[in-house]
Amino acid sequence: MNPTELLMLDALKRGRDQHGVVAVKAEFEAEGTRPDEFLRLLELAQRSDLKVALKIGGCEAVSDLQSTLNYGIDYVIAPMVETPYALSKFIDAKTKTHDAAQTRTTFLFNLETQTTLDNLEAMLPIAEAGVDGIVFGRVDFTLSRGMPRTAVNEPTITEAVLTVARACADANLDLVVGGSVSHDSIDSLRQFRAVRLDRFETRKVIFDGAATMRDSIADGISNAVDFELLWLKNKRDRYDRIAKEDVARIKMMEKRISAGRQPIGVAA
């Protein structure tokens, strides 16, 4: 591991030991995690004894679901599941790829639009029978209401999450909350926890829901942000090195080609 990755590992271990961190997260969907990046995250998770969550590319992304078996993913999340039909497609797909008797994978779907919330009552019986929980994506949900992403902690958004928290409590489904989790989210997270909140997440770090009640919760969120900044810097530096590794040879070949060409109009 390079020096930046060692700092990332320290941040994850600190989060695990002091702040209630339980997993790291990647996305094949919006984030577009590349295979080599994902392998780095898997090593960090293994070395820090944390679970791994992966958001797949869609409700019926069978190849992604199959890859979760190879990677040993603990939490699988399907994005943009807005209707009972889409949820049933996700359940059918994961049933084909995962033997329920042999896997301990937790399956969840994203509630990230007003459309999904409107359809939630019809979706709950299907969810109870086929998945383990719901991930409430506050940013996309807020945007779907025509509000700016900065409104994620507004009372109307908090009340929407509480509606889902009550539904999850009644149906015994896990509730995970994400979307611009920051120090400003702490009061809202504690409200969710009072009803139902099993986990909450930043872009790449997942906390146990009980962490909302820790005195160190603000430090824990700051530590997660530190990890994510290191992740982005490490990614930038890695691809920068790759982009530059052949610069010297390119210049040499260009010089060789240029020297071997005859000027225009001069006979060979």
VOBA-1610 file (N, C-alpha, C; in pm, whole numbers, padded with zeros to 5 digits, always signed):
BEGIN
Met+00085-00119+00000Met+00000+00000+00000Met+00089+00125+00000Asn+00048+00225-00076Asn+00125+00348-00080Asn+00094+00434+00042Pro+00169+00544+00064Pro+00148+00626+00185Pro+00006+00680+00200Thr-00056+00720+00089Thr-00194+00771+00097Thr-00290+00661+00140Glu-00272+00542+00086Glu-00359+00431+00124Glu-00341+00391+00269Leu-00220+00405+00321Leu-00199+00377+00463Leu-00273+00479+00550Leu-00277+00604+00505Leu-00356+00705+00577Leu-00505+00672+00570Met-00549+00624+00455Met-00689+00584+00439Met-00722+00468+00532Leu-00630+00373+00541Leu-00651+00259+00630Leu-00661+00304+00775Asp-00574+00397+00816Asp-00580+00450+00952Asp-00715+00517+00978Ala-00766+00592+00879Ala-00894+00660+00895Ala-01008+00559+00912Leu-01004+00450+00837Leu-01109+00349+00849Leu-01103+00278+00984Lys-00983+00246+01028Lys-00970+00180+01159Lys-01014+00273+01271Arg-00982+00400+01259Arg-01026+00498+01359Arg-01178+00508+01358Gly-01236+00511+01238Gly-01382+00516+01227Gly-01447+00393+01288Arg-01388+00277+01262Arg-01440+00150+01318Arg-01433+00149+01470Asp-01320+00190+01525Asp-01296+00176+01669Asp-01360+00287+01752Gln-01374+00406+01692Gln-01416+00522+01771Gln-01552+00581+01731His-01596+00553+01607His-01711+00628+01558His-01824+00543+01501Gly-01817+00412+01513Gly-01929+00328+01468Gly-01933+00298+01320Val-01821+00309+01250Val-01816+00273+01108Val-01824+00121+01094Val-01909+00074+01002Val-01928-00071+00985Val-01896-00119+00844Ala-01888-00027+00745Ala-01867-00071+00607Ala-01817+00043+00521Val-01763+00005+00405Val-01731+00103+00301Val-01821+00074+00182Lys-01830+00172+00090Lys-01929+00162-00017Lys-01870+00204-00150Ala-01914+00137-00256Ala-01879+00176-00393Ala-02005+00170-00478Glu-01998+00232-00596Glu-02112+00234-00687Glu-02068+00197-00827Phe-02136+00101-00887Phe-02122+00077-01030Phe-02216+00168-01107Glu-02308+00233-01036Glu-02406+00320-01098Glu-02347+00460-01120Ala-02394+00560-01045Ala-02358+00699-01072Ala-02208+00726-01054Glu-02146+00665-00955Glu-02004+00689-00930Glu-01916+00623-01036Gly-01964+00514-01093Gly-01891+00446-01198Gly-01757+00390-01154Thr-01753+00326-01038Thr-01629+00270-00987Thr-01569+00171-01085Arg-01440+00189-01117Arg-01369+00099-01208Arg-01320-00023-01131Pro-01300-00137-01202Pro-01258-00259-01133Pro-01130-00242-01051Asp-01030-00172-01102Asp-00905-00158-01027Asp-00925-00073-00902Glu-01012+00028-00911Glu-01043+00109-00792Glu-01115+00023-00688Phe-01206-00060-00736Phe-01284-00142-00645Phe-01196-00240-00569Leu-01096-00294-00638Leu-01004-00386-00572Leu-00926-00317-00462Arg-00890-00190-00483Arg-00822-00116-00377Arg-00914-00099-00256Leu-01041-00070-00282Leu-01137-00053-00172Leu-01158-00185-00098Leu-01163-00294-00172Leu-01179-00424-00108Leu-01062-00456-00016Glu-00941-00423-00059Glu-00826-00449+00027Glu-00832-00363+00154Leu-00870-00237+00138Leu-00883-00149+00255Leu-00988-00204+00352Ala-01100-00252+00297Ala-01205-00308+00383Ala-01157-00432+00455Gln-01086-00517+00383Gln-01036-00640+00443Gln-00937-00611+00555Arg-00846-00518+00529Arg-00744-00486+00628Arg-00801-00414+00750Ser-00914-00347+00732Ser-00975-00276+00845Ser-01093-00353+00905Asp-01116-00475+00855Asp-01222-00561+00907Asp-01359-00493+00899Leu-01390-00438+00781Leu-01518-00374+00757Leu-01592-00447+00645Lys-01723-00434+00645Lys-01804-00490+00538Lys-01799-00399+00415Val-01855-00450+00304Val-01853-00375+00178Val-01994-00368+00121Ala-02034-00249+00082Ala-02163-00227+00016Ala-02137-00186-00129Leu-02222-00234-00219Leu-02208-00200-00360Leu-02344-00166-00418Lys-02354-00046-00477Lys-02474-00010-00553Lys-02452-00056-00697Ile-02538-00147-00742Ile-02525-00202-00876Ile-02583-00104-00979Gly-02573-00140-01107Gly-02608-00045-01212Gly-02755-00030-01240Gly-02838-00118-01187Gly-02982-00109-01211Gly-03055-00222-01142Cys-03187-00220-01149Cys-03264-00319-01074Cys-03248-00460-01131Glu-03207-00470-01257Glu-03193-00601-01321Glu-03053-00618-01379Ala-02952-00562-01310Ala-02813-00569-01357Ala-02754-00704-01316Val-02783-00807-01394Val-02746-00945-01358Val-02595-00963-01350Ser-02521-00906-01445Ser-02375-00919-01441Ser-02318-00858-01314Asp-02372-00743-01274Asp-02327-00680-01149Asp-02359-00770-01030Leu-02478-00828-01030Leu-02516-00918-00920Leu-02425-01039-00915Gln-02390-01093-01030Gln-02299-01207-01032Gln-02161-01168-00979Ser-02118-01048-01013Ser-01986-01003-00966Ser-01983-00984-00815Thr-02098-00953-00755Thr-02099-00937-00609Thr-02066-01067-00538Leu-02096-01180-00602Leu-02059-01309-00545Leu-01908-01327-00549Asn-01846-01288-00661Asn-01701-01302-00674Asn-01628-01212-00575Tyr-01684-01092-00552Tyr-01619-00996-00464Tyr-01654-01019-00317Gly-01755-01099-00289Gly-01795-01121-00151Gly-01861-01000-00087Ile-01953-00938-00160Ile-02018-00815-00113Ile-02121-00846-00004Asp-02124-00761+00097Asp-02215-00780+00210Asp-02350-00713+00189Tyr-02349-00592+00133Tyr-02473-00517+00109Tyr-02483-00485-00040Val-02593-00525-00103Val-02618-00495-00244Val-02737-00401-00251Ile-02718-00287-00321Ile-02824-00186-00333Ile-02861-00168-00478Ala-02990-00173-00508Ala-03040-00148-00643Ala-03090-00005-00651Pro-03045+00073-00751Pro-03086+00213-00762Pro-03217+00231-00838Met-03279+00347-00817Met-03394+00392-00895Met-03503+00286-00910Val-03538+00224-00798Val-03650+00129-00796Val-03774+00209-00755Glu-03854+00245-00855Glu-03963+00340-00830Glu-04102+00278-00828Thr-04114+00155-00870Thr-04246+00094-00882Thr-04246-00049-00829Pro-04363-00103-00799Pro-04369-00244-00759Pro-04307-00335-00865Tyr-04328-00303-00991Tyr-04273-00387-01098Tyr-04120-00386-01096Ala-04061-00268-01082Ala-03914-00259-01078Ala-03859-00336-00958Leu-03927-00327-00845Leu-03883-00400-00727Leu-03892-00551-00750Ser-03998-00595-00815Ser-04011-00738-00843Ser-03903-00785-00940Lys-03864-00699-01034Lys-03756-00734-01126Lys-03624-00751-01052Phe-03597-00663-00955Phe-03477-00674-00874Phe-03477-00804-00795Ile-03589-00836-00736Ile-03598-00960-00656Ile-03580-01082-00746Asp-03641-01082-00863Asp-03625-01194-00956Asp-03479-01210-00996Ala-03412-01098-01025Ala-03272-01103-01069Ala-03181-01156-00960Lys-03197-01106-00838Lys-03107-01150-00731Lys-03138-01294-00687Thr-03262-01338-00708Thr-03296-01476-00677Thr-03226-01572-00774Lys-03210-01528-00898Lys-03140-01610-00997Lys-02991-01623-00967Thr-02932-01517-00913Thr-02787-01516-00895Thr-02742-01560-00757His-02827-01548-00657His-02788-01577-00520His-02876-01687-00460Asp-02812-01792-00415Asp-02882-01900-00346Asp-02908-01855-00203Ala-03034-01838-00170Ala-03072-01785-00039Ala-03017-01869+00076Ala-03000-01998+00052Ala-02953-02087+00159Ala-02802-02077+00180Gln-02731-02014+00084Gln-02586-02012+00091Gln-02527-01872+00101Thr-02610-01770+00097Thr-02558-01634+00102Thr-02614-01558+00222Arg-02530-01475+00278Arg-02573-01387+00387Arg-02574-01242+00340Thr-02584-01224+00209Thr-02588-01090+00152Thr-02717-01020+00190Thr-02706-00893+00222Thr-02822-00809+00253Thr-02859-00730+00128Phe-02985-00739+00086Phe-03031-00673-00036Phe-03124-00556-00001Leu-03094-00440-00061Leu-03172-00320-00035Leu-03201-00250-00167Phe-03304-00165-00168Phe-03328-00084-00287Phe-03332+00063-00248Asn-03296+00147-00345Asn-03291+00291-00322Asn-03429+00354-00336Leu-03468+00430-00236Leu-03583+00519-00247Leu-03524+00658-00264Glu-03532+00711-00386Glu-03462+00836-00413Glu-03544+00932-00498Thr-03675+00906-00512Thr-03762+00999-00583Thr-03898+01006-00515Gln-03969+01114-00544Gln-04104+01129-00493Gln-04194+01019-00549Thr-04166+00975-00671Thr-04245+00868-00731Thr-04240+00741-00647Thr-04120+00706-00600Thr-04107+00587-00515Thr-04185+00603-00386Leu-04175+00721-00326Leu-04248+00744-00201Leu-04399+00731-00225Asp-04447+00784-00337Asp-04589+00773-00369Asp-04632+00627-00386Asn-04539+00544-00433Asn-04570+00403-00459Asn-04533+00311-00342Leu-04483+00367-00234Leu-04426+00285-00127Leu-04527+00189-00067Glu-04649+00233-00045Glu-04749+00146+00017Glu-04770+00019-00065Ala-04773+00033-00197Ala-04791-00084-00283Ala-04665-00170-00290Met-04549-00109-00264Met-04422-00180-00275Met-04387-00256-00147Leu-04441-00215-00035Leu-04401-00273+00094Leu-04426-00424+00103Pro-04541-00476+00060Pro-04559-00622+00069Pro-04457-00699-00014Ile-04420-00645-00129Ile-04319-00708-00213Ile-04183-00702-00145Ala-04154-00586-00086Ala-04026-00569-00016Ala-04015-00664+00103Glu-04121-00677+00180Glu-04118-00766+00296Glu-04086-00910+00256Ala-04133-00950+00139Ala-04115-01088+00096Ala-03982-01113+00027Gly-03917-01005-00024Gly-03802-01032-00110Gly-03674-00957-00086Val-03675-00851-00003Val-03552-00777+00024Val-03539-00752+00174Asp-03426-00691+00211Asp-03398-00670+00353Asp-03417-00526+00399Gly-03422-00433+00304Gly-03436-00296+00350Gly-03435-00193+00239Ile-03437-00067+00281Ile-03447+00049+00193Ile-03334+00146+00225Val-03275+00202+00120Val-03178+00310+00135Val-03244+00438+00087Phe-03259+00535+00175Phe-03322+00662+00139Phe-03211+00758+00092Gly-03211+00788-00038Gly-03113+00881-00095Gly-03168+01022-00093Arg-03127+01099+00006Arg-03191+01230+00027Arg-03162+01331-00084Val-03043+01327-00143Val-03011+01427-00245Val-03101+01410-00367Asp-03103+01290-00425Asp-03187+01269-00542Asp-03334+01289-00509Phe-03374+01248-00390Phe-03513+01269-00351Phe-03546+01418-00348Thr-03457+01496-00289Thr-03477+01641-00282Thr-03483+01702-00421Leu-03393+01661-00508Leu-03392+01711-00645Leu-03518+01670-00719Ser-03569+01550-00690Ser-03691+01504-00758Ser-03812+01588-00721Arg-03802+01658-00609Arg-03909+01749-00569Arg-03887+01890-00623Gly-03785+01908-00704Gly-03756+02039-00759Gly-03689+02134-00661Met-03630+02078-00557Met-03561+02157-00456Met-03410+02145-00475Pro-03332+02243-00430Pro-03187+02233-00442Pro-03131+02127-00349Arg-03016+02069-00385Arg-02957+01964-00303Arg-02922+02013-00163Thr-02906+02143-00146Thr-02876+02198-00014Thr-02995+02190+00081Ala-03111+02149+00031Ala-03232+02142+00113Ala-03251+02007+00180Val-03148+01921+00178Val-03165+01784+00230Val-03204+01780+00378Asn-03170+01883+00452Asn-03203+01883+00595Asn-03326+01968+00627Glu-03398+02011+00523Glu-03520+02088+00544Glu-03628+02001+00609Pro-03717+02061+00689Pro-03820+01982+00758Pro-03905+01894+00667Thr-03936+01940+00545Thr-04020+01859+00456Thr-03947+01731+00412Ile-03816+01740+00394Ile-03739+01622+00357Ile-03725+01529+00477Thr-03700+01588+00592Thr-03689+01508+00715Thr-03820+01433+00741Glu-03932+01498+00719Glu-04062+01433+00741Glu-04083+01319+00642Ala-04035+01336+00519Ala-04046+01227+00421Ala-03966+01105+00466Val-03846+01130+00517Val-03764+01019+00566Val-03832+00953+00687Leu-03891+01033+00773Leu-03960+00977+00890Leu-04079+00891+00847Thr-04146+00929+00741Thr-04255+00847+00688Thr-04203+00710+00648Val-04088+00708+00581Val-04028+00581+00540Val-03976+00505+00662Ala-03922+00576+00760Ala-03873+00511+00882Ala-03987+00439+00953Arg-04103+00502+00961Arg-04218+00438+01026Arg-04263+00315+00947Ala-04261+00326+00814Ala-04299+00211+00730Ala-04201+00096+00749Cys-04072+00127+00755Cys-03971+00022+00774Cys-03984-00042+00912Ala-04014+00039+01012Ala-04032-00016+01146Ala-04150-00114+01149Asp-04259-00077+01083Asp-04377-00163+01081Asp-04353-00291+01002Ala-04274-00280+00894Ala-04250-00395+00806Ala-04124-00471+00843Asn-04054-00427+00947Asn-03928-00488+00989Asn-03825-00492+00875Leu-03813-00379+00807Leu-03713-00362+00703Leu-03604-00268+00752Asp-03479-00296+00715Asp-03370-00204+00747Asp-03394-00070+00679Leu-03354+00037+00748Leu-03353+00169+00686Leu-03212+00224+00692Val-03161+00262+00577Val-03031+00328+00565Val-03055+00465+00504Val-02992+00568+00560Val-03011+00704+00509Val-02878+00759+00461Gly-02879+00817+00342Gly-02760+00882+00287Gly-02799+01011+00218Gly-02702+01071+00153Gly-02729+01194+00079Gly-02682+01317+00152Ser-02561+01363+00120Ser-02505+01485+00180Ser-02508+01481+00333Val-02468+01368+00389Val-02459+01358+00535Val-02342+01443+00582Ser-02371+01535+00671Ser-02270+01628+00724Ser-02304+01658+00868His-02228+01750+00928His-02258+01790+01066His-02400+01845+01077Asp-02447+01910+00970Asp-02582+01967+00971Asp-02690+01860+00972Ser-02653+01736+00944Ser-02751+01627+00938Ser-02773+01558+01071Ile-02693+01590+01170Ile-02694+01512+01295Ile-02831+01515+01363Asp-02892+01631+01373Asp-03024+01639+01438Asp-03127+01554+01364Ser-03126+01561+01230Ser-03220+01480+01151Ser-03193+01331+01170Leu-03067+01293+01169Leu-03032+01153+01185Leu-03081+01100+01320Arg-03070+01182+01423Arg-03118+01140+01555Arg-03270+01126+01557Gln-03340+01208+01481Gln-03485+01192+01469Gln-03518+01060+01401Phe-03445+01028+01295Phe-03469+00901+01225Phe-03442+00783+01318Arg-03333+00794+01393Arg-03294+00684+01483Arg-03402+00656+01586Ala-03472+00759+01630Ala-03578+00742+01730Ala-03694+00658+01675Val-03708+00653+01544Val-03813+00573+01481Val-03755+00443+01425Arg-03661+00457+01329Arg-03589+00343+01272Arg-03474+00396+01188Leu-03354+00359+01223Leu-03236+00391+01143Leu-03131+00286+01174Asp-03111+00195+01081Asp-03014+00087+01103Asp-02872+00128+01068Arg-02859+00207+00959Arg-02729+00258+00918Arg-02747+00392+00848Phe-02640+00470+00843Phe-02640+00590+00760Phe-02505+00600+00691Glu-02501+00674+00581Glu-02382+00669+00497Glu-02345+00803+00436Thr-02215+00823+00424Thr-02162+00928+00338Thr-02140+00863+00201Arg-02065+00928+00112Arg-02046+00869-00021Arg-01977+00733-00013Lys-01880+00717+00077Lys-01802+00593+00077Lys-01794+00524+00212Val-01853+00580+00316Val-01840+00524+00451Val-01979+00504+00511Ile-02001+00386+00570Ile-02130+00353+00630Ile-02115+00335+00780Phe-02205+00398+00854Phe-02205+00394+01001Phe-02322+00311+01051Asp-02303+00250+01165Asp-02414+00191+01238Asp-02509+00302+01282Gly-02640+00275+01279Gly-02736+00377+01318Gly-02716+00427+01460Ala-02667+00340+01549Ala-02645+00380+01688Ala-02538+00487+01702Ala-02455+00504+01597Ala-02350+00605+01603Ala-02406+00746+01611Thr-02533+00762+01573Thr-02594+00896+01582Thr-02599+00947+01725Met-02600+00856+01823Met-02614+00896+01962Met-02479+00911+02032Arg-02370+00886+01959Arg-02237+00902+02019Arg-02201+01049+02031Asp-02128+01081+02136Asp-02078+01218+02150Asp-01979+01252+02038Ser-01919+01148+01980Ser-01816+01168+01879Ser-01871+01169+01736Ile-02004+01179+01718Ile-02061+01166+01586Ile-02007+01271+01489Ala-01990+01395+01535Ala-01938+01499+01446Ala-01796+01466+01402Asp-01714+01418+01496Asp-01578+01377+01461Asp-01580+01258+01366Gly-01677+01168+01384Gly-01688+01052+01296Gly-01718+01092+01153Ile-01809+01187+01136Ile-01841+01235+01001Ile-01721+01305+00940Ser-01650+01385+01020Ser-01529+01451+00970Ser-01424+01349+00928Asn-01412+01243+01005Asn-01316+01137+00971Asn-01354+01069+00840Ala-01484+01049+00817Ala-01530+00989+00691Ala-01499+01080+00573Val-01517+01211+00592Val-01485+01306+00486Val-01335+01305+00458Asp-01255+01295+00562Asp-01109+01285+00544Asp-01075+01163+00459Phe-01138+01050+00489Phe-01114+00928+00411Phe-01150+00949+00264Glu-01264+01011+00240Glu-01309+01029+00102Glu-01219+01125+00025Leu-01167+01226+00093Leu-01074+01317+00027Leu-00945+01244-00009Leu-00896+01162+00083Leu-00776+01082+00054Leu-00803+00986-00061Trp-00923+00928-00065Trp-00960+00837-00174Trp-00950+00908-00309Leu-01006+01029-00317Leu-01005+01104-00442Leu-00864+01145-00482Lys-00783+01185-00385Lys-00645+01223-00415Lys-00565+01102-00462Asn-00588+00988-00399Asn-00517+00867-00439Asn-00557+00825-00581Lys-00686+00838-00611Lys-00736+00808-00745Lys-00675+00903-00848Arg-00674+01030-00816Arg-00613+01130-00907Arg-00467+01099-00932Asp-00393+01073-00826Asp-00249+01049-00840Asp-00222+00921-00919Arg-00305+00820-00897Arg-00285+00692-00968Arg-00302+00711-01118Tyr-00411+00775-01158Tyr-00436+00791-01300Tyr-00343+00894-01362Asp-00297+00988-01282Asp-00197+01082-01333Asp-00067+01009-01365Arg-00027+00917-01278Arg+00094+00838-01305Arg+00077+00752-01431Ile-00041+00692-01445Ile-00067+00610-01563Ile-00062+00694-01690Ala-00123+00814-01683Ala-00126+00901-01800Ala+00013+00946-01843Lys+00105+00955-01747Lys+00237+01009-01777Lys+00344+00901-01796Glu+00310+00774-01776Glu+00415+00673-01774Glu+00480+00651-01910Asp+00414+00687-02019Asp+00470+00668-02152Asp+00510+00799-02220Val+00513+00909-02145Val+00545+01038-02206Val+00683+01037-02271Ala+00782+00984-02201Ala+00919+00984-02256Ala+00927+00902-02384Arg+00862+00786-02385Arg+00867+00701-02505Arg+00792+00765-02621Ile+00680+00831-02593Ile+00605+00901-02698Ile+00693+01007-02763Lys+00763+01085-02681Lys+00851+01189-02736Lys+00962+01127-02820Met+01020+01017-02772Met+01127+00951-02847Met+01077+00903-02982Met+00959+00842-02986Met+00905+00791-03111Met+00868+00903-03206Glu+00812+01012-03152Glu+00779+01126-03237Glu+00905+01185-03299Lys+01013+01192-03220Lys+01139+01244-03271Lys+01196+01153-03379Arg+01187+01021-03357Arg+01238+00925-03454Arg+01160+00933-03585Ile+01027+00943-03574Ile+00943+00952-03694Ile+00971+01081-03770Ser+00984+01190-03693Ser+01009+01320-03756Ser+01143+01320-03829Ala+01245+01258-03769Ala+01379+01256-03830Ala+01381+01173-03957Gly+01292+01072-03966Gly+01294+00983-04081Gly+01212+01030-04199Arg+01139+01140-04184Arg+01053+01190-04292Arg+01129+01288-04381Gln+01101+01282-04509Gln+01159+01376-04603Gln+01074+01502-04610Pro+01137+01617-04624Pro+01059+01741-04640Pro+00972+01732-04764Ile+00858+01798-04762Ile+00766+01797-04876Ile+00834+01857-04998Gly+00821+01789-05112Gly+00879+01840-05237Gly+01021+01790-05263Val+01079+01716-05170Val+01214+01664-05190Val+01205+01516-05227Ala+01271+01479-05338Ala+01265+01340-05383Ala+01340+01249-05287Ala+01287+01128-05271Ala+01353+01031-05183Ala+01482+00981-05246
//
